[in-house]
Amino acid sequence: MKYIGKNSLSDILRVVLIIMMALTVVVVVLLPFVVDQYLSFIGVAGRRVKTILLIMLYPCSVLAFFVENELRRMFKTLKDRNPFVIENVKSLKRIGIFLFGMIAFFIFKIVTINSIMTMVGAAVFLLGALFCLVLADVFQQAVVYKEENDLTI
């Protein structure tokens, strides 16, 4: 199986990302209903908990949509067999920033109604954000080397 190019794994993942983006929009629209169902399932009542969850989940959902969109853009460059471009460096930096934004809302939830999974999620997003920023630097170096190589006869 091919990993990059047309009809490859990266092309399939790009389509999956488009589907995920559509599902993210649906989740955002249905979020109050989903939170109500979740709270009744776990047996928690109260407007305060619902409000805190919505304050956290709405912005995180929007940021997740932005992350998915940046990944979609990056996978398009894989389809074109040209991953080492400055646009991917910018996308990785934006993804890192979006993940730091999500961490801020996770910290808000940790302060208000903490859970182990909230702390684990915050730690995972922190590692992901740092990974994206390091990978952006690696891609930046690859772009420089590629441009130098393209100029060499």
N, C-alpha and C positions, 0 to 999 in steps of 0.2 A: 504494500500500500504506500502511496505517495504521501508525504507529510505536508509539502507545500506545492502550490500551483493549482491549476484548474482540476476539479474533480478529485480533490485530495482531502485529507483529514482536516486541514485548516479551513478548507472551503465548507465542509460540513459543519465545523464549529462556528463559522461565521453565520450560517443559517440558524443554528441553535441559538446564537446570541440575539438574532433578530426576533426569534420566537420568545426568548426570555424578556426582551424589551417590551414586547406586546403584553406579556403576562404581568410585568411590573406595572404597566399602566392600569391594567385591570385590577390588580391588588390595591393600588393607590385609590382608585375609585371606590372599591368595596371595603376599604380599611375600617371605617367605623363599624360596619356589620361584622367583619371578621374579628375585630377586637371584642365586640359584645359576645360573640359565640365562644371565643377563647376564654373570656372571663367567666362565663356561665359554666363552661366545661370544667374549669379548675375550681369552681365554687367561690370565686371572689366577686364581691359586689361593691359598688361604690363608684361615684363619679370621679373621684380624685385619681384612682388607679387608671381608669380609662383615659382621662385627660393626659396624664403623664405618658402613658404608652403612645397616644396619638402625637403628642409633642415630639416624642423620640422617633416614631416610625414614619411620619410623613416626610421629614427632611432626609432621613436615611434612605427612604424609597426613591426619592428624587435623586439623591447622590448615587445610589445604586444604578439608576437608569443612565446617569452620565458615565459611570464606570463601564457599563455594558456598551454604550455607544463608542467610547474610546477604544475598547477592545475590538469592537466590530471594525473600526477604522484600521486598526493594526492588522487584523486578519485579512483585510482587503489587500494590504501590501504583501502579505504572504501568498495570496492568490496570484498576484502579479509577479511573484518571485523577486521582490525588491524590498526586503525587510529593513535594510540598513539605510534609512532615510531620516532626515531631521524631524519629519512629522511624527514618527514613532517615538523619538526622544521626547518631544513635547507631549505626546499622549501619555507616556509613562509618568512624566512629571505631574500632569493633570490628575492622573489616577491616584498618585501618591497624595496629592492635595485633597482630593475628594475623600480618600480613606481617612485622612486626618480629620476632616470635617465630620465623618461618621463617628470617629472616636470621641469627638467633643460631645455628641449626643448620647453616646454610650456612657460617658462619664456623668452626664446629667442624670441618666437613669440609675447609675451606681449610687449617686448621692441621694436620690429620692427614694427609689424602691430597688434595692440591690438584689441580685441573684448571682449564683456561681456562673451561670451561662452568660450573663451580661459581662462579667469580668473576663471570661474566656473569649467572648466575641471581641471585646475591646483589645485584648492581647493579640488575637489573630489579625485584626485590622491594623494594629500597630506594626506587626511584623510584615504584613502585606505592603503597608505604606513605605516602610524603610526599604523593603526589597525592590519596590518599584523605583524609588529614587536611586538606589545603587545600580539597578539595571538600566536606568536612563543614562547614567554616566558611562556604563559599558557600551551602550548603543551609540552614545556620542563619540566615543573613541573609534568604534567600528565605522561610523560615518566618515570620520576624518581619514582613516586608513583607506576606505573605499574610494573617497574622492581623490586621494593621492595616487592610488592605483589606477584610477580611471584616467588620470592625467599622464601617466607613464606610457610611453610608446612601446 
